[in-house]
Amino acid sequence: MLDRTEIERLAAAAAALRPEWPIKSLCTFLARDHAHRSYADVAIALTAIAVDPKTKTPKRMNELGPWWGAAAAAFGDRANDTRYERCPVDGHRSYPAGNCGACRSEALATEPSETPREHVDIGAGPDLVRAAMRIHGVPTTDELRTRRAAEQQNLTEPGPVTEPMEEA
């Protein structure tokens, strides 16, 4: 990740190589499009396109080109300056050391499952609720099922046949 000072240094270096590229415009371009990259990657890519006679504007950096592999070839893994230590576990290298989400999820997966819960005696609670419902006339679940079945049966039974009304 590039900070403001690094962006200004890179812009000044590119402007020294290509005086027709204004430093302020280079700073804006680098901050907007390449601030997420490492300092070494951007420095080498920017230098490569600045000295290439085919390059008209620095926006050529937005294209795929050999300049992006140049830093890796020159510095190896140091080109990918991530500003923090990587997790040393194979397959977890994209996570920061000491705060690896993959390590945490693996640890959670290997922890023993939830301990069995003790049976809690709720005493007469349900019976008290049923008694209160009866006192206040609230129907029980069984009463509601019986009513619903009766209503369904009434809907499916044929009703009385009525004669069509005569037109006057």
Buried (B, 14 or more C-beta within 10 A) or exposed (E): EBEEEBBBEBBEBBBEEBEEBEBEEBBEBBBEBBBEBBBBBBBBBBBBBBEEEEBEEBEBBEEEBEBBBBBBEEBEEEBBBEEEEBBEEEEBEEBBBEEBEBBEEEEEEEEEEEEEEEEEEEEEEEEEEEEEBEEEEEEEEEEEEEEEEEEEEEEEEEEEEEEEEEEE
